[in-house]
Amino acid sequence: MNKKITRIAITGPLGRMGKMLVQEIQKNKHTCLSLAIVKKNHPSINNDIGEEIGIGRIGIRIKDDLSITKDNFDVLIDFTNPQSTLKYLKYCNKFQKNMIIGTTGFLNSEIETIKSYSKNIAILIASNFSIGINLLYQLVKKTTQILGNNTDIDIIEFHHRKKNDIPSGTAITIGENISKVMKWNLNENSLFYKQGLNTIREAKKIGFSSIRSGNIIGKHSVIFTNSEEEINITHTAFNRESFAKGAIQSALWIITKNQGLFNMKDFLNHIV
């Protein structure tokens, strides 16, 4: 028996990540693109998304409204912004469609809203869908357990010049993971390097440094340093393909769930 083809809707399909998602959905034999949604009054509305991103006509026209009926799609993948994500999530909740969220920068109150929707539909939210970066999370947790009390800990992240959130969502997730191990409050135990910082470094602080330059896809280094040695755990993304593939594999997994809030660790536990 042939495996059912999963119909995926994409928001922000003309962005850096959106374009890669469209391409990878087309390559995956278990998925097809059924909706490509842009913001209201976008100049590309009604154009073929394949032609817009340079892969040729694929028969899916760009829309500025989900215009959802129960037959439009099986799962929505969203990499936009918090305001738009919550709007799309409201639609998904209404029509019982599961959702993959790669958006970052949510306020605590917005996270609570997402949690409330997860009582009705299944949602997987992650700051980074790369398998490699999620392995880095596990390595950092283990290193923190062993060395956290005896080292300074720094997170250095590099991204392209157009990325507007500092620090990155991935860097924050790394900091949250370290804080949980150390039983710290991330807000109170974070040190953001900036001009005018002229005091000796306090203990029990996670240092954050951000670089925005050129067309860097993404690089994250977590450094544990004491007076004897340094351990550097680094992940470098050479392109967005790994993020897109991770999101699509997550979408194929999330459609098997009825409700609940999940992360990449839950997904990885399933495939390992």
C-alpha positions as CSV (number, residue, x, y, z in Angstrom):
1,M,0.0,0.0,0.0
2,N,1.3,3.4,-0.9
3,K,2.0,5.9,1.9
4,K,-0.5,8.7,1.9
5,I,0.9,12.0,0.5
6,T,0.9,14.7,3.1
7,R,-0.4,18.1,1.9
8,I,1.6,21.0,3.4
9,A,0.7,24.6,3.5
10,I,3.5,27.2,3.8
11,T,3.4,30.7,5.1
12,G,6.1,33.2,4.0
13,P,7.0,31.1,0.9
14,L,9.1,33.9,-0.7
15,G,11.4,34.3,2.3
16,R,14.8,32.6,2.6
17,M,13.4,29.7,4.6
18,G,10.1,29.6,2.7
19,K,11.8,29.1,-0.7
20,M,13.9,26.2,0.7
21,L,10.8,24.6,2.2
22,V,8.9,24.8,-1.1
23,Q,11.9,23.2,-2.9
24,E,12.3,20.4,-0.4
25,I,8.5,19.7,-0.3
26,Q,8.6,19.2,-4.0
27,K,11.6,16.8,-3.7
28,N,10.0,14.7,-0.9
29,K,8.0,11.8,-2.3
30,H,5.8,11.8,0.8
31,T,4.7,15.5,0.6
32,C,3.1,18.0,-1.7
33,L,2.6,21.7,-1.5
34,S,-1.0,22.6,-1.4
35,L,-1.0,26.3,-0.2
36,A,1.5,29.1,-0.3
37,I,0.4,32.1,1.8
38,V,1.9,35.6,1.8
39,K,0.9,38.8,3.6
40,K,-2.1,40.8,2.5
41,N,-1.8,42.7,-0.8
42,H,1.6,41.2,-1.7
43,P,2.5,41.9,-5.4
44,S,3.0,38.2,-6.1
45,I,-0.5,37.2,-5.3
46,N,-1.9,34.7,-7.9
47,N,1.5,34.1,-9.4
48,D,2.7,30.5,-9.5
49,I,5.0,29.9,-6.5
50,G,7.4,27.7,-8.5
51,E,7.9,30.4,-11.1
52,E,8.4,33.0,-8.4
53,I,11.2,31.1,-6.7
54,G,12.9,29.9,-9.9
55,I,12.0,26.2,-10.0
56,G,9.4,26.4,-12.8
57,R,5.6,26.2,-12.7
58,I,4.2,23.8,-10.1
59,G,0.5,24.7,-10.3
60,I,0.2,26.3,-6.9
61,R,-0.8,30.0,-7.0
62,I,0.3,32.4,-4.2
63,K,-2.6,33.5,-1.9
64,D,-2.8,36.2,0.8
65,D,-5.5,34.3,2.8
66,L,-5.5,30.8,4.1
67,S,-9.2,30.5,3.0
68,I,-9.2,27.3,4.8
69,T,-11.7,24.5,4.3
70,K,-11.1,21.1,5.8
71,D,-9.7,19.8,2.5
72,N,-7.0,22.5,1.9
73,F,-4.1,20.9,3.7
74,D,-3.0,18.4,6.4
75,V,-0.4,20.5,8.2
76,L,0.9,24.1,8.2
77,I,4.6,25.0,8.4
78,D,5.1,28.6,9.6
79,F,8.4,30.6,9.7
80,T,7.1,34.2,9.9
81,N,6.7,36.5,12.9
82,P,4.9,36.1,16.2
83,Q,1.9,38.2,15.2
84,S,1.4,36.3,12.0
85,T,2.0,33.0,13.6
86,L,-0.7,33.5,16.2
87,K,-3.1,34.5,13.4
88,Y,-2.4,31.4,11.4
89,L,-2.5,29.3,14.6
90,K,-6.0,30.5,15.3
91,Y,-7.1,29.3,11.8
92,C,-5.4,25.9,12.4
93,N,-7.2,25.5,15.8
94,K,-10.6,26.3,14.2
95,F,-10.2,23.7,11.5
96,Q,-8.3,21.1,13.5
97,K,-5.1,21.3,11.5
98,N,-1.7,20.6,13.1
99,M,1.1,23.1,12.9
100,I,4.9,23.3,12.8
101,I,6.2,26.6,14.2
102,G,9.7,27.8,13.4
103,T,9.0,31.4,14.4
104,T,11.1,32.9,17.2
105,G,10.8,35.9,19.5
106,F,7.5,35.1,21.3
107,L,6.6,36.9,24.5
108,N,5.8,34.7,27.5
109,S,2.1,35.5,27.1
110,E,2.2,34.4,23.5
111,I,3.8,31.1,24.5
112,E,0.9,30.6,26.9
113,T,-1.5,31.2,24.0
114,I,0.3,28.6,21.9
115,K,0.1,26.2,24.9
116,S,-3.6,26.8,25.1
117,Y,-4.1,25.9,21.5
118,S,-2.1,22.7,21.9
119,K,-4.9,21.3,24.0
120,N,-7.0,21.1,20.8
121,I,-4.4,20.5,18.1
122,A,-0.8,19.1,17.9
123,I,1.9,21.8,17.6
124,L,5.7,21.3,17.3
125,I,7.6,24.5,18.0
126,A,11.4,24.8,17.7
127,S,13.9,27.6,17.3
128,N,16.0,25.4,15.0
129,F,15.0,22.3,13.0
130,S,18.5,21.1,12.1
131,I,19.2,17.6,13.4
132,G,22.8,18.8,14.1
133,I,21.9,21.7,16.3
134,N,19.5,19.5,18.3
135,L,22.4,17.1,18.9
136,L,24.4,20.2,20.0
137,Y,21.7,20.9,22.6
138,Q,22.2,17.4,24.1
139,L,26.0,17.7,24.1
140,V,25.8,21.1,25.8
141,K,23.4,19.7,28.5
142,K,25.8,16.9,29.3
143,T,28.9,19.2,29.3
144,T,27.0,21.6,31.6
145,Q,26.2,18.8,34.1
146,I,29.9,18.0,34.4
147,L,31.6,21.4,34.0
148,G,28.9,24.0,34.7
149,N,30.0,24.9,38.2
150,N,33.7,25.2,37.3
151,T,33.8,27.2,34.1
152,D,32.7,30.4,32.4
153,I,30.1,29.6,29.8
154,D,29.7,31.7,26.6
155,I,27.4,31.4,23.6
156,I,28.6,33.1,20.4
157,E,26.2,33.1,17.4
158,F,26.8,34.3,13.8
159,H,24.0,35.1,11.3
160,H,23.5,37.0,8.1
161,R,23.2,40.8,8.2
162,K,19.4,40.8,7.6
163,K,18.5,38.8,10.7
164,N,16.8,41.2,13.1
165,D,16.5,39.3,16.3
166,I,19.5,39.4,18.7
167,P,20.4,37.0,20.2
168,S,19.1,34.3,17.9
169,G,16.3,32.0,19.0
170,T,18.7,29.1,18.9
171,A,21.1,30.9,21.2
172,I,18.3,31.6,23.6
173,T,17.3,27.9,23.5
174,I,20.9,26.9,24.3
175,G,20.9,29.4,27.2
176,E,17.6,28.0,28.5
177,N,19.0,24.5,28.4
178,I,22.1,25.5,30.4
179,S,19.9,27.4,32.9
180,K,17.7,24.4,33.5
181,V,20.7,22.2,34.2
182,M,22.3,24.8,36.5
183,K,18.9,25.8,38.1
184,W,19.5,29.4,37.1
185,N,17.1,32.1,35.9
186,L,18.1,32.8,32.4
187,N,17.2,36.5,32.6
188,E,19.1,37.0,35.8
189,N,22.1,34.9,34.8
190,S,22.7,36.3,31.3
191,L,25.6,38.6,30.3
192,F,25.2,40.5,27.1
193,Y,28.4,41.9,25.9
194,K,28.2,45.6,24.8
195,Q,30.0,48.9,24.8
196,G,30.3,50.3,28.3
197,L,30.5,47.0,30.1
198,N,33.5,47.7,32.3
199,T,33.2,45.5,35.3
200,I,34.9,42.2,36.1
201,R,32.8,39.3,34.9
202,E,30.6,37.8,37.6
203,A,30.3,34.1,38.3
204,K,27.2,32.1,37.3
205,K,26.6,34.1,34.1
206,I,26.1,32.9,30.6
207,G,27.8,35.3,28.1
208,F,26.0,36.1,24.9
209,S,27.7,37.5,21.8
210,S,26.0,38.1,18.4
211,I,27.5,38.8,15.0
212,R,25.5,39.9,12.0
213,S,27.5,39.9,8.8
214,G,27.3,39.1,5.1
215,N,25.3,36.0,4.2
216,I,26.2,33.7,7.1
217,I,23.5,31.1,7.4
218,G,24.1,30.2,11.0
219,K,26.9,29.3,13.3
220,H,26.6,28.7,17.1
221,S,29.5,28.0,19.5
222,V,29.2,27.2,23.2
223,I,32.4,27.6,25.0
224,F,33.2,26.3,28.5
225,T,36.4,27.9,29.9
226,N,38.4,27.6,33.1
227,S,42.0,28.4,34.0
228,E,43.2,25.0,32.7
229,E,41.3,24.3,29.5
230,E,38.5,25.2,27.1
231,I,35.9,23.1,25.5
232,N,34.2,24.5,22.3
233,I,31.0,22.9,20.9
234,T,30.2,24.3,17.5
235,H,27.5,23.8,14.9
236,T,27.8,25.4,11.5
237,A,25.0,25.4,8.9
238,F,26.3,25.6,5.3
239,N,22.8,26.2,3.9
240,R,19.1,26.1,4.9
241,E,18.5,22.6,3.5
242,S,19.0,20.9,6.9
243,F,16.4,23.3,8.5
244,A,13.8,22.7,5.8
245,K,14.3,18.9,5.8
246,G,13.9,18.8,9.6
247,A,10.7,20.9,9.4
248,I,9.3,18.6,6.8
249,Q,10.1,15.5,8.6
250,S,8.6,17.0,11.7
251,A,5.4,17.8,9.7
252,L,5.2,14.1,8.6
253,W,5.5,13.1,12.3
254,I,3.1,15.7,13.8
255,I,0.2,14.6,11.6
256,T,0.1,11.4,13.6
257,K,-0.8,13.3,16.8
258,N,-4.2,14.6,17.9
259,Q,-3.1,17.3,20.3
260,G,-0.2,18.4,22.5
261,L,2.8,20.7,22.4
262,F,6.0,19.1,21.1
263,N,9.7,20.1,20.4
264,M,12.5,18.6,18.3
265,K,13.6,16.4,21.2
266,D,10.2,14.7,21.1
267,F,10.7,14.2,17.4
268,L,14.2,12.9,17.7
269,N,13.2,10.5,20.4
270,H,10.8,9.0,17.9
271,I,13.3,8.4,15.1
272,V,16.3,7.3,17.2
